[in-house]
Amino acid sequence: MDEPESPDRTAMRRKIMWKCRRGTKELDVILERFILKHFDKLEQKEIDLFNQLLNVEDPLLTEWLCFNGKPENQGLEKIVTRILSADIY
């Protein structure tokens, strides 16, 4: 049986979900579904990278997540690769 999520982690998930609302349907769907389906499997380092990703401007995020662009930052490239390879549907 899975352990219940800690209150801190629950609060972190809620904050991240709020930040996933970007204003473009494509980004909203990709980011929100990734967190809904995969947050429980993320290590803290990956959560930190995801939060860093959420600070990137929408045009760059769209390029990386929808048009096969690649971030120059290796950490961001890792989390983008993880998102794109995840089953979000």
Summary of the structure (lengths in Angstrom):
residues: 89
radius of gyration: 12.8
end to end distance: 24.9
largest distance: 41.4
contacts: 217
relative contact order: 0.15
helix: 69%
strand: 0%
